[in-house]
Amino acid sequence: MSRKPKLGLAPHPLRLRVVAGRLPFTFPFPYNIDTETDTVELHVSSAVVASSWFRFTDKARKRVKAYAREAAKTYKRTDDRDDYDYAQDFGEAYVARDYQLLGMHRLYVRVRAHQTGSVLADDVGLGKTPQALGAWLRLKREGLCGSLVVVAPNSVKTQWADEIRRFVTNPPKVSVIHGDRKRRLEAIRAEADVYIFNYELARLPQYADAITKLVARLKKRKVLFVIDESSAIKNPESKTHAALKALTSGSPVIALNATPIENNLADYYAQARMIDASLVGGPGKFYNRYITRLKSGKVVAHHNLKECKLRTAAVFYRRTRELVKDQLPDLITELRVVEMDRKQDDHYASVVRSAIIEGSSGAVKMSKLLPVQRAALISDGAKPESAKLDDLDGLLGGDLAHEKVVVFSRFKTCARIAAKRLEHHNTAVIDGDTTDRNRTDIRRRFSDKSNPLRVLIVTEAMDRGVNLQAAGVLVNLDLPWNAAKLRQRVGRIARLSQERSAVLIINYAAARRNGKPTIDDYFVGIVDSKRDLHRRMLGDADVDELGNEERTPQGLFDFIKTHADTTR
C-alpha cells in the first residue's frame, strides 16, 4: 500500500493552468495572464499538492483557496480603464500620458476594491507624483476618501505643495508641516485637505501625540497615505518603519519609489509588507525562500527571483524608461579620470594606510572606506587640494560656461568647500543642515532660467524626488554605494520634463601618481555588481550611468591587495 505524503512546502512552485471563471473566487489570478484566451498560470508555491493519486487534500485545498483570495486582490482587470476622465482634475500645466492615466486607474482600483495600496515603482522621471494625485482626486470626488497625507523626504515637501497648486484645477488646501516647533504644531492642527510632512517628524517623540491625533481625526472620514521615496522604510527594524506602520494601520497606502531595490531583496520585502503583508508572509519564510544570509545578516545570494516577482505582482507596479525612451533625453555619460597632485596623493596614501587593519585577515573596516573616498576627492589642511575640483573649475569656465550644472557629493564638508572654490561661477549649496525655507528658495532660483544661479552643489539630502531639470549637466564628484542611488541622482535632470534632447553625466574618478587603482575603482565595481539584481527583478534596461568603458572595476579583495603597499 502506498504511503500518503505529508503536507508541507513544495520544493518548487506548482503552476496550474486554469480557465478564468471556473475557480471559486471572483477575479483571475494575476500571474502570467494570457488575455487572448483568458487563461492564467496559477501559482501556489505556498501550498503543496499531496496525495498518492495527485489530488488535493482538504487541508491543501483550503490553503490554496486562502492564498488565491489574497492574490485575487492583485488584478481585477486594472489594465482595462473605465470611462472616467482623470484629466478633468488637472489644468493645462499637466498633460497626462496614457501610461500615467493607466497608473492612476491601477492605484484607484486597488484602494476602491480592496482597501489596500501599491508600490508605484515607475522608473526615475516618469511622473509618479501626479499619478498618486490622480488616484486620490478620483477617490475624493466619489466620496471614498477624504484627506491625503504625504510623508516625504525633507527635500521634496514644498515641491509636493508646488505641484499640487500648479497641476490641480481646483487646488485643495495644503498644509506643509515645517519650520520651528510652534509653526509645525500649527500646521498639524490646521484644517486642510492635504498634509505633508517629512519622515523625521513621524518618529520624533515631541510631535508624536499631535501627529497621532491628526491621523485619528482624518481616519474618521477616510484617509489615503502616500509614502514618497519609500526606501526610507526598507529596514523593518528601524524606528521610521515602525512609526509609519503604526500611523498607516487600517488605511490604504501608496508608496512611490523608482528604485525599490538598493542592496538586496530585503529592501523590496519591507516595502511590500508595509502595503499588504498577506501576500509576502513573515520575514522568516520570505528570507528562507528567496535570500541566503550569513549569520552576520549579510545577504550573499538570491533565489527564485521569477517566483518572487510573480508573487509580489499585486503590490509592485512598474514601468521603465523604455516605455517613453523617445520622450526622454539621451544620456551622454563620461567617467572622467583625473590624477591627484603630490600633496593630495600623499594625503590619500596616509588615509589608506589607516584603513588597512593590522593582522592576518587583511580586512578593511567598511566605516573607514568613507574617509578614503573623501581623500580621493579632497585633501585636508588649510588649503585643501583637489584634482577633481581643479578639473571641474576648468570645465565650468570652458565647455560648460553657459550651462546650469548640478554637482553631487556625499560629504557635507566637501560640498561646502566646493561651493567656495567655485563661487566665481555663481554657486549655491544645499546639504542636510540647510533650512526648509532656504532649501526651497535655492531650488526655485535654480529652476528659474533667468536667475543667474548656475551651479547647484548638493549632498545626498537632494538625491531623491527633487526636480532639477533646469540643469543639462550633472556631475558626481564621488560615487554612491549602489546603482540605485546613482540612478536617483541622474534622475534629477534626466526626466520627462527635461527640455534638452540630451543631458551630460560626468562621474569623477581619482588616479594615483604611481598608477595604482584608487577607492573610486572599488565604488565603480559596487555600482556594476548591483545593477544586475535591479535588472533581473525589475526588468530595467541596462542603462549605463557610469560611462565605464575603460576603467576596470575593483572588488573589495582587489582593493585590499593593491593597497597592501601604500608607498608612493
C-alpha positions as CSV (number, residue, x, y, z in Angstrom):
1,M,0.0,0.0,0.0
2,S,1.4,3.4,-1.0
3,R,2.2,5.8,1.8
4,K,0.4,9.2,1.6
5,P,3.0,12.0,1.5
6,K,2.8,14.7,4.2
7,L,1.6,18.2,3.5
8,G,4.3,20.8,3.5
9,L,6.1,23.3,1.4
10,A,6.7,22.3,-2.2
11,P,10.4,22.3,-3.2
12,H,9.4,24.2,-6.4
13,P,6.4,26.3,-7.2
14,L,3.5,24.4,-8.6
15,R,1.7,26.1,-11.5
16,L,-1.7,25.0,-12.8
17,R,-3.2,26.3,-16.0
18,V,-6.8,27.1,-15.4
19,V,-9.6,28.9,-17.3
20,A,-10.8,32.1,-15.7
21,G,-14.3,31.7,-14.2
22,R,-14.0,28.1,-13.2
23,L,-12.4,28.8,-9.9
24,P,-14.2,29.6,-6.6
25,F,-13.1,33.2,-6.4
26,T,-14.1,36.3,-8.3
27,F,-11.0,37.5,-10.2
28,P,-8.5,35.7,-12.3
29,F,-5.2,35.1,-10.6
30,P,-2.8,37.9,-11.6
31,Y,0.3,35.9,-12.7
32,N,1.2,35.2,-16.3
33,I,-2.2,36.1,-17.8
34,D,-3.0,35.3,-21.4
35,T,-5.5,37.9,-22.2
36,E,-6.4,36.4,-25.6
37,T,-7.6,33.1,-24.2
38,D,-8.5,34.2,-20.6
39,T,-6.0,31.7,-19.3
40,V,-3.9,32.1,-16.3
41,E,-1.0,30.3,-14.7
42,L,-2.0,29.7,-11.1
43,H,1.0,30.0,-8.7
44,V,0.5,28.1,-5.5
45,S,4.1,27.8,-4.1
46,S,2.8,28.3,-0.5
47,A,0.8,25.0,-0.6
48,V,1.6,21.5,-1.8
49,V,-0.4,19.0,-3.7
50,A,-0.4,15.9,-1.7
51,S,-1.9,12.5,-2.2
52,S,-0.6,9.4,-3.9
53,W,-3.3,10.0,-6.5
54,F,-2.2,13.6,-7.2
55,R,-5.3,15.1,-5.6
56,F,-5.5,18.0,-3.2
57,T,-6.1,17.0,0.4
58,D,-8.7,19.1,2.2
59,K,-6.1,21.0,4.1
60,A,-4.1,21.7,1.0
61,R,-7.2,22.9,-0.9
62,K,-8.2,25.2,1.9
63,R,-4.8,26.7,1.9
64,V,-4.8,27.2,-1.8
65,K,-8.1,28.9,-1.7
66,A,-6.9,31.2,1.1
67,Y,-3.9,32.1,-0.9
68,A,-5.9,32.7,-4.0
69,R,-8.3,35.0,-2.2
70,E,-5.4,37.2,-1.1
71,A,-3.8,37.1,-4.6
72,A,-7.2,37.9,-6.2
73,K,-6.6,41.4,-4.8
74,T,-4.0,41.9,-7.5
75,Y,-5.6,42.1,-10.8
76,K,-9.3,42.7,-11.4
77,R,-8.5,43.8,-15.0
78,T,-7.0,47.0,-13.8
79,D,-5.3,47.3,-17.2
80,D,-8.8,47.9,-18.7
81,R,-9.7,51.5,-17.9
82,D,-13.3,52.7,-17.5
83,D,-14.7,55.9,-18.9
84,Y,-13.6,58.1,-16.0
85,D,-11.8,61.3,-17.2
86,Y,-8.8,61.7,-14.9
87,A,-7.7,64.7,-16.8
88,Q,-10.7,66.8,-15.5
89,D,-8.9,67.3,-12.2
90,F,-5.8,68.7,-13.8
91,G,-5.2,72.0,-15.5
92,E,-3.2,72.9,-18.6
93,A,0.1,72.8,-16.7
94,Y,-0.1,69.0,-16.6
95,V,-0.9,66.8,-19.7
96,A,-1.0,63.2,-18.6
97,R,0.4,60.5,-20.9
98,D,-1.6,57.3,-21.4
99,Y,0.6,55.2,-19.2
100,Q,0.1,57.7,-16.4
101,L,-3.7,57.6,-16.7
102,L,-3.4,53.8,-16.5
103,G,-1.3,54.2,-13.4
104,M,-3.9,56.4,-11.8
105,H,-6.5,53.8,-12.5
106,R,-4.5,51.0,-11.2
107,L,-3.9,52.8,-7.9
108,Y,-7.5,53.8,-7.7
109,V,-8.9,50.3,-8.2
110,R,-6.5,48.8,-5.6
111,V,-7.9,51.2,-3.0
112,R,-11.5,51.1,-4.1
113,A,-11.9,47.3,-4.5
114,H,-9.5,46.1,-1.8
115,Q,-8.8,49.0,0.6
116,T,-5.1,48.4,0.2
117,G,-2.4,50.1,-1.9
118,S,0.5,49.6,-4.2
119,V,4.2,50.5,-4.6
120,L,4.2,52.6,-7.7
121,A,7.8,51.8,-8.8
122,D,7.9,53.6,-12.2
123,D,11.5,54.4,-13.2
124,V,13.0,57.8,-12.3
125,G,11.4,60.8,-14.0
126,L,8.2,59.1,-15.3
127,G,5.9,61.2,-13.1
128,K,4.8,59.3,-10.1
129,T,3.6,62.3,-8.1
130,P,0.7,63.2,-10.4
131,Q,-0.4,59.6,-10.7
132,A,-0.8,59.3,-7.0
133,L,-2.7,62.7,-7.0
134,G,-5.0,61.5,-9.8
135,A,-6.0,58.4,-7.9
136,W,-6.7,60.4,-4.7
137,L,-8.7,63.1,-6.5
138,R,-11.0,60.5,-8.0
139,L,-11.4,58.7,-4.7
140,K,-12.2,62.1,-3.1
141,R,-14.6,63.0,-5.9
142,E,-16.5,59.7,-5.4
143,G,-16.7,60.1,-1.6
144,L,-14.4,57.1,-1.0
145,C,-11.6,59.1,0.6
146,G,-11.3,62.4,2.4
147,S,-7.8,63.6,3.1
148,L,-4.4,62.9,1.7
149,V,-1.3,62.5,4.0
150,V,2.0,62.7,2.2
151,V,5.2,61.5,4.0
152,A,8.2,62.6,2.0
153,P,11.9,63.4,2.3
154,N,12.6,66.9,3.7
155,S,13.9,68.0,0.3
156,V,10.6,67.5,-1.6
157,K,7.9,68.7,0.9
158,T,7.5,72.1,-0.7
159,Q,7.9,70.6,-4.2
160,W,4.8,68.5,-3.5
161,A,2.8,71.6,-2.5
162,D,4.1,73.5,-5.5
163,E,3.0,70.7,-7.9
164,I,-0.4,70.3,-6.3
165,R,-1.1,74.0,-6.7
166,R,0.3,74.1,-10.3
167,F,-1.3,70.9,-11.6
168,V,-4.7,70.6,-10.0
169,T,-7.6,72.5,-11.4
170,N,-9.2,73.4,-8.1
171,P,-6.2,73.0,-5.7
172,P,-7.1,71.5,-2.3
173,K,-6.0,73.2,0.8
174,V,-2.4,72.1,1.6
175,S,-0.7,72.2,5.0
176,V,3.1,71.7,4.8
177,I,4.4,70.8,8.2
178,H,7.8,72.5,8.6
179,G,9.5,75.3,10.4
180,D,10.1,75.7,14.2
181,R,8.1,73.7,16.8
182,K,5.3,76.3,17.0
183,R,4.8,76.5,13.2
184,R,4.8,72.7,12.9
185,L,2.2,72.3,15.6
186,E,0.0,75.0,14.0
187,A,0.3,73.2,10.6
188,I,-0.6,69.8,12.2
189,R,-3.7,71.3,13.8
190,A,-4.8,73.3,10.8
191,E,-7.8,72.3,8.7
192,A,-6.6,71.1,5.3
193,D,-7.2,68.5,2.6
194,V,-3.6,67.5,2.2
195,Y,-1.0,67.3,4.9
196,I,2.7,67.0,4.0
197,F,5.5,66.2,6.5
198,N,8.9,64.5,6.5
199,Y,10.0,61.1,7.8
200,E,11.8,62.6,10.8
201,L,8.6,64.2,12.1
202,A,6.8,60.8,12.1
203,R,9.2,59.4,14.6
204,L,10.1,62.4,16.8
205,P,8.6,62.0,20.3
206,Q,7.8,65.7,20.7
207,Y,5.3,65.6,17.8
208,A,4.1,62.0,18.3
209,D,0.9,63.0,20.2
210,A,-0.1,65.8,17.7
211,I,0.5,63.5,14.7
212,T,-1.4,60.6,16.2
213,K,-4.4,62.8,17.0
214,L,-4.3,64.3,13.4
215,V,-4.3,60.8,11.8
216,A,-7.0,59.6,14.2
217,R,-9.2,62.5,13.2
218,L,-8.5,62.0,9.5
219,K,-9.2,58.3,9.6
220,K,-12.8,59.0,10.7
221,R,-13.5,60.4,7.2
222,K,-11.1,58.0,5.4
223,V,-7.6,58.9,4.6
224,L,-5.1,57.9,1.9
225,F,-1.4,57.8,2.8
226,V,1.4,58.4,0.2
227,I,4.9,57.4,1.2
228,D,7.2,59.2,-1.2
229,E,10.7,57.7,-1.8
230,S,9.8,54.7,0.2
231,S,13.3,53.4,0.5
232,A,13.2,55.2,3.9
233,I,11.1,52.2,5.1
234,K,13.3,49.5,3.7
235,N,14.6,48.5,7.1
236,P,11.7,46.9,9.0
237,E,13.7,47.2,12.3
238,S,14.0,51.0,12.0
239,K,12.0,53.5,14.1
240,T,10.8,55.1,10.8
241,H,9.3,51.8,9.6
242,A,7.7,51.2,13.0
243,A,6.3,54.7,13.3
244,L,4.7,54.7,9.8
245,K,3.4,51.2,10.2
246,A,1.5,52.3,13.3
247,L,0.3,55.5,11.7
248,T,-1.0,53.9,8.5
249,S,-2.6,50.8,10.1
250,G,-6.0,50.2,8.7
251,S,-5.7,52.7,5.8
252,P,-4.6,52.3,2.2
253,V,-1.0,53.2,1.4
254,I,0.6,54.2,-1.9
255,A,4.4,54.1,-1.9
256,L,6.4,55.8,-4.5
257,N,9.9,54.6,-5.3
258,A,11.8,54.4,-8.6
259,T,14.5,52.2,-7.0
260,P,12.8,49.8,-4.6
261,I,15.8,47.5,-4.5
262,E,19.0,49.3,-3.4
263,N,21.0,46.5,-1.9
264,N,19.0,43.2,-1.9
265,L,15.5,41.7,-1.8
266,A,15.2,42.6,1.9
267,D,14.6,46.2,0.8
268,Y,11.9,45.0,-1.6
269,Y,10.2,42.8,1.0
270,A,10.0,45.6,3.7
271,Q,8.1,47.9,1.3
272,A,5.7,45.2,0.1
273,R,4.9,44.1,3.7
274,M,4.0,47.7,4.6
275,I,1.4,47.7,1.8
276,D,0.0,44.2,2.0
277,A,1.6,41.7,4.4
278,S,-0.7,38.8,3.4
279,L,0.9,38.5,0.0
280,V,4.5,38.1,1.2
281,G,4.2,36.4,4.5
282,G,6.5,36.7,7.5
283,P,10.2,37.5,7.2
284,G,11.4,34.1,8.1
285,K,9.6,32.3,5.3
286,F,10.3,35.0,2.8
287,Y,14.1,35.1,3.5
288,N,14.3,31.3,3.6
289,R,12.7,31.1,0.2
290,Y,14.4,33.9,-1.6
291,I,17.5,35.1,0.3
292,T,20.7,33.4,1.6
293,R,22.2,35.3,4.5
294,L,25.3,34.8,6.7
295,K,25.0,34.8,10.5
296,S,26.0,38.4,10.4
297,G,22.9,39.2,8.4
298,K,24.8,40.0,5.2
299,V,23.0,38.8,2.0
300,V,25.2,36.7,-0.2
301,A,22.7,35.2,-2.7
302,H,19.2,35.4,-4.1
303,H,17.0,32.6,-5.2
304,N,13.7,32.0,-7.2
305,L,13.6,35.6,-8.4
306,K,11.0,34.9,-11.1
307,E,8.7,33.3,-8.4
308,C,9.2,36.3,-6.1
309,K,8.4,38.7,-8.9
310,L,5.2,36.9,-9.6
311,R,4.2,36.6,-6.0
312,T,4.5,40.3,-5.4
313,A,2.9,41.3,-8.7
314,A,-0.1,42.6,-6.7
315,V,2.0,45.1,-4.8
316,F,4.5,46.4,-7.3
317,Y,3.5,48.3,-10.4
318,R,6.4,49.4,-12.5
319,R,7.0,50.9,-16.0
320,T,10.6,51.5,-17.2
321,R,12.2,54.3,-19.2
322,E,12.0,52.0,-22.3
323,L,8.2,52.8,-22.3
324,V,8.9,56.5,-23.2
325,K,12.5,56.4,-24.3
326,D,11.7,58.5,-27.3
327,Q,10.4,61.3,-25.0
328,L,13.3,61.2,-22.6
329,P,16.7,62.9,-23.0
330,D,19.6,60.8,-24.2
331,L,22.3,60.1,-21.5
332,I,25.8,61.1,-22.5
333,T,28.0,59.7,-19.7
334,E,31.7,60.1,-19.1
335,L,33.9,58.5,-16.4
336,R,36.4,61.4,-16.1
337,V,39.7,60.2,-14.6
338,V,42.0,62.9,-13.1
339,E,45.4,62.4,-11.5
340,M,46.0,63.7,-8.0
341,D,48.9,66.1,-7.4
342,R,51.7,65.1,-5.0
343,K,50.2,66.7,-1.9
344,Q,46.8,65.1,-2.3
345,D,48.4,61.7,-3.3
346,D,50.4,61.8,-0.1
347,H,47.4,62.5,2.0
348,Y,45.4,59.8,0.2
349,A,48.2,57.2,0.9
350,S,48.2,58.0,4.6
351,V,44.4,57.6,4.9
352,V,44.6,54.3,3.0
353,R,47.2,53.1,5.5
354,S,45.0,53.8,8.4
355,A,42.1,51.9,6.7
356,I,44.1,48.7,6.4
357,I,43.7,46.7,9.7
358,E,46.9,45.1,11.0
359,G,46.6,41.3,11.1
360,S,46.4,38.2,9.0
361,S,42.9,38.8,7.7
362,G,43.8,41.9,5.7
363,A,40.2,43.1,6.1
364,V,39.1,46.7,5.7
365,K,36.6,48.2,8.1
366,M,33.8,49.5,6.0
367,S,33.4,52.5,8.2
368,K,36.9,53.6,7.1
369,L,36.2,53.5,3.4
370,L,34.3,56.8,3.5
371,P,37.4,58.7,4.7
372,V,39.4,57.1,1.9
373,Q,36.7,58.1,-0.6
374,R,36.8,61.6,0.8
375,A,40.6,61.7,0.5
376,A,40.3,60.8,-3.2
377,L,38.2,64.0,-3.6
378,I,40.0,66.5,-1.4
379,S,43.0,66.6,0.9
380,D,43.0,68.0,4.5
381,G,44.6,71.2,5.6
382,A,44.1,75.0,5.5
383,K,44.5,74.9,1.7
384,P,43.0,71.6,0.6
385,E,44.0,70.2,-2.8
386,S,41.5,68.5,-5.2
387,A,42.3,67.4,-8.7
388,K,38.6,66.9,-9.3
389,L,37.6,70.4,-8.3
390,D,40.5,71.9,-10.3
391,D,39.3,70.0,-13.4
392,L,35.6,71.0,-12.8
393,D,36.6,74.6,-12.4
394,G,38.2,74.5,-15.8
395,L,35.1,72.9,-17.4
396,L,32.7,75.4,-15.8
397,G,34.8,78.2,-17.3
398,G,35.2,76.5,-20.6
399,D,33.0,73.9,-22.3
400,L,30.2,74.2,-19.6
401,A,30.4,78.0,-19.4
402,H,26.8,78.5,-20.4
403,E,25.2,75.5,-18.7
404,K,23.3,75.1,-15.4
405,V,25.0,72.3,-13.6
406,V,24.1,70.1,-10.6
407,V,27.1,68.8,-8.6
408,F,26.8,65.9,-6.1
409,S,29.0,64.9,-3.3
410,R,28.1,62.7,-0.4
411,F,30.2,64.7,2.0
412,K,28.8,67.9,3.5
413,T,32.2,69.5,4.2
414,C,33.4,68.7,0.6
415,A,30.2,70.3,-0.8
416,R,30.8,73.5,1.1
417,I,34.5,73.6,0.1
418,A,33.5,73.0,-3.5
419,A,30.9,75.9,-3.3
420,K,33.6,78.2,-2.0
421,R,36.2,77.1,-4.6
422,L,33.7,77.5,-7.4
423,E,31.9,80.6,-6.2
424,H,33.0,82.7,-9.1
425,H,30.8,80.6,-11.3
426,N,27.7,81.7,-9.2
427,T,27.1,78.7,-6.9
428,A,24.8,77.7,-4.1
429,V,24.9,74.7,-1.8
430,I,22.2,72.5,-0.2
431,D,23.0,70.0,2.4
432,G,21.3,68.3,5.4
433,D,21.7,71.5,7.5
434,T,20.0,73.8,5.0
435,T,16.7,75.1,6.4
436,D,13.4,74.3,4.7
437,R,13.0,78.0,3.7
438,N,16.5,78.3,2.2
439,R,16.2,75.0,0.5
440,T,13.0,76.0,-1.2
441,D,14.4,79.4,-2.1
442,I,17.6,78.0,-3.7
443,R,15.6,75.3,-5.6
444,R,13.2,77.8,-7.0
445,R,16.0,80.2,-8.0
446,F,17.9,77.5,-9.7
447,S,14.8,76.4,-11.6
448,D,14.3,79.9,-12.9
449,K,16.0,80.2,-16.3
450,S,16.5,83.9,-15.9
451,N,18.1,83.6,-12.5
452,P,22.0,83.9,-12.5
453,L,22.4,81.0,-10.1
454,R,24.2,78.5,-12.3
455,V,25.9,75.8,-10.2
456,L,24.0,73.9,-7.5
457,I,26.1,71.8,-5.3
458,V,24.2,69.3,-3.2
459,T,24.6,66.3,-0.9
460,E,22.5,63.1,-0.7
461,A,19.9,65.3,1.0
462,M,18.8,66.1,-2.5
463,D,19.3,62.8,-4.4
464,R,15.6,61.7,-4.4
465,G,12.4,63.2,-5.7
466,V,13.7,66.7,-6.4
467,N,13.1,68.1,-9.9
468,L,16.3,69.9,-11.1
469,Q,15.7,69.6,-14.9
470,A,16.7,73.3,-15.4
471,A,20.2,71.8,-15.5
472,G,21.6,70.0,-18.5
473,V,24.7,68.6,-16.8
474,L,25.1,66.6,-13.6
475,V,28.5,66.0,-12.0
476,N,29.3,63.3,-9.4
477,L,32.4,64.2,-7.5
478,D,32.1,60.8,-5.8
479,L,30.0,57.7,-6.5
480,P,27.3,56.3,-4.2
481,W,27.3,52.7,-2.8
482,N,25.0,51.3,-5.4
483,A,23.4,51.6,-8.8
484,A,20.0,52.6,-7.4
485,K,21.4,55.7,-5.7
486,L,23.3,56.6,-8.9
487,R,20.1,56.3,-10.9
488,Q,18.3,58.5,-8.4
489,R,21.0,61.2,-8.8
490,V,20.9,61.1,-12.6
491,G,17.1,61.2,-12.4
492,R,17.2,64.7,-11.0
493,I,17.8,66.1,-14.5
494,A,17.0,63.1,-16.9
495,R,13.3,63.5,-16.7
496,L,10.2,63.7,-19.0
497,S,10.1,67.5,-18.3
498,Q,13.7,68.0,-19.5
499,E,13.6,70.3,-22.5
500,R,17.0,69.2,-23.8
501,S,17.3,66.3,-26.2
502,A,20.4,65.0,-24.2
503,V,21.9,65.5,-20.8
504,L,25.6,65.1,-19.8
505,I,26.6,63.0,-16.8
506,I,30.2,63.3,-15.6
507,N,31.4,60.9,-13.0
508,Y,34.8,61.7,-11.5
509,A,37.4,59.1,-10.5
510,A,40.8,59.9,-9.0
511,A,44.0,58.4,-10.3
512,R,47.3,57.9,-8.3
513,R,50.7,59.1,-9.4
514,N,52.1,55.6,-9.1
515,G,49.4,54.2,-11.4
516,K,47.7,52.0,-8.7
517,P,43.9,51.9,-8.6
518,T,42.0,54.0,-6.1
519,I,39.0,53.7,-3.9
520,D,36.9,55.1,-6.8
521,D,37.6,51.9,-8.8
522,Y,36.1,50.0,-5.9
523,F,32.9,52.1,-6.0
524,V,32.7,51.6,-9.8
525,G,32.7,47.9,-9.0
526,I,30.0,48.1,-6.4
527,V,27.7,50.0,-8.8
528,D,28.3,47.5,-11.6
529,S,27.6,44.5,-9.3
530,K,24.3,45.8,-8.0
531,R,22.9,46.7,-11.4
532,D,22.3,43.1,-12.2
533,L,19.8,42.4,-9.4
534,H,17.9,45.5,-10.3
535,R,17.7,44.4,-13.9
536,R,16.6,40.8,-13.2
537,M,14.0,41.7,-10.6
538,L,12.6,45.0,-12.0
539,G,13.2,44.4,-15.7
540,D,15.3,47.6,-16.2
541,A,17.1,48.2,-19.4
542,D,20.9,48.1,-19.0
543,V,21.4,51.9,-18.9
544,D,25.0,52.9,-18.4
545,E,25.0,55.9,-15.9
546,L,28.7,55.3,-15.3
547,G,30.3,55.8,-18.7
548,N,32.6,53.0,-17.7
549,E,34.3,52.0,-20.9
550,E,38.0,51.7,-20.0
551,R,38.2,51.7,-16.2
552,T,38.4,48.3,-14.6
553,P,36.1,47.8,-11.6
554,Q,37.7,46.6,-8.4
555,G,36.2,44.3,-5.7
556,L,37.0,44.8,-2.1
557,F,39.6,42.0,-2.1
558,D,41.4,43.7,-5.0
559,F,41.2,47.0,-3.2
560,I,43.0,45.4,-0.2
561,K,45.5,43.6,-2.3
562,T,46.5,46.6,-4.4
563,H,46.8,48.8,-1.4
564,A,48.9,46.5,0.7
565,D,51.9,48.6,-0.3
566,T,50.8,52.2,0.1
567,T,54.2,53.8,-0.6
568,R,54.4,56.2,-3.5
